[in-house]
Amino acid sequence: MTMTEQIYAQAMLLAGELTEHQAVVLQALCGATAVSLEARLREGLTANDCKADFIAAASLLALAALGSVGDEEGLEQITAGDFTIRKRSTDAASNCLRAQAELMIAPYLKDSFTFLGV
C-alpha cells in the first residue's frame, strides 16, 4: 500500500459517511497533501522517517481541505473574468483540523519551531 493510499484510508476512517463525489475529491486531496507535506520536510527526512505522524497529519489536512471544497454557504463572490472566488471565512472545524495537523508534523518540518518539553 502506497503512502497516499494509507493517508486516504485513514482520512476515510476519520471522515465518516461521504458521498461518492466527496470520496473522489478526498482521494485527490490526500495525494496533493502528501506531496505538499513531503516538500516541507527538513532536509534529510522522508515521509517514511516520520510515517505515523506524516500519515495522520496529511489525512487531517486533506479532511480540512475537503471541508472547504464545495461549500457554497460561505461564498461571498465569484468572478468569471480573471477567475476570482472569495469566501467569507473557513469553518472552525477545518481550522481546528489544520492546526492539529500542523502541530503534529511541526517537529519534522523545516523552518518550524516547537517545544519538546519544559
C-alpha positions in Angstrom: 0.0 0.0 0.0 1.4 3.4 -1.0 1.8 6.3 1.4 -1.1 8.1 -0.4 -3.3 5.1 -0.1 -2.6 4.9 3.6 -3.4 8.6 4.1 -6.6 8.1 2.2 -7.6 5.0 4.2 -7.0 6.9 7.5 -8.9 10.0 6.2 -11.8 7.8 5.2 -11.9 6.3 8.7 -12.0 9.8 10.2 -14.4 11.3 7.7 -17.4 9.1 8.4 -20.0 8.9 5.7 -19.1 10.6 2.4 -20.8 10.8 -0.9 -19.1 9.1 -3.9 -18.0 12.6 -5.2 -16.6 13.6 -1.8 -14.6 10.4 -1.6 -13.1 11.0 -5.0 -12.2 14.6 -4.0 -10.8 13.4 -0.7 -8.6 10.9 -2.6 -7.2 13.7 -4.8 -6.7 15.9 -1.7 -4.8 13.1 0.0 -2.3 12.9 -2.9 -1.9 16.7 -3.0 -1.4 16.9 0.7 1.2 14.2 0.7 3.2 15.9 -2.0 2.9 19.3 -0.2 3.9 18.0 3.2 6.9 16.0 1.8 8.2 19.2 0.2 8.1 20.9 3.6 10.1 18.2 5.5 13.5 19.0 6.9 16.4 18.2 4.7 17.4 14.6 5.0 14.0 13.4 6.2 11.5 11.4 4.2 7.9 10.7 4.9 8.9 7.2 5.9 11.1 8.6 8.7 8.0 10.0 10.4 5.5 7.7 8.9 2.8 7.6 11.6 2.8 11.4 12.2 3.0 12.1 8.4 0.0 9.9 7.6 -2.0 11.4 10.5 -1.2 15.0 9.7 -1.7 14.5 5.9 -5.1 12.9 6.5 -6.2 15.7 8.8 -5.0 18.3 6.3 -6.9 16.6 3.5 -10.1 16.5 5.6 -9.7 20.2 6.4 -9.4 20.9 2.7 -12.4 18.8 2.0 -14.4 20.9 4.4 -13.6 23.9 2.3 -14.3 22.4 -1.1 -17.8 22.7 -2.5 -19.1 24.7 0.5 -21.2 27.4 -1.2 -22.6 28.6 2.1 -19.7 30.9 2.9 -19.3 32.0 -0.7 -19.1 35.8 -0.9 -18.1 36.5 -4.6 -17.5 34.7 -7.8 -16.0 36.5 -10.8 -15.6 34.9 -14.3 -13.0 37.3 -15.8 -9.6 36.6 -14.2 -11.4 33.9 -12.1 -12.0 35.1 -8.5 -13.7 33.0 -5.8 -13.9 34.6 -2.4 -15.2 33.1 0.8 -16.1 34.9 3.9 -14.2 32.5 6.2 -13.4 28.9 6.6 -15.3 27.0 9.2 -14.0 26.3 12.7 -13.8 22.5 12.2 -11.5 22.9 9.2 -9.3 25.4 11.1 -9.1 23.0 14.1 -8.1 20.1 11.9 -5.4 22.2 10.1 -4.0 23.4 13.4 -3.8 19.9 14.9 -2.1 18.6 11.8 0.5 21.4 11.8 1.2 20.8 15.5 1.6 17.1 14.8 4.0 17.4 11.9 5.9 20.6 13.1 8.9 18.8 14.6 9.7 17.3 11.2 9.3 20.5 9.1 11.9 23.0 8.0 11.5 26.4 9.4 9.2 25.4 12.3 9.6 25.8 16.0 8.0 23.5 18.7 8.6 23.0 22.4 9.6 19.4 23.0 9.5 19.7 26.8 9.9 22.1 29.7 
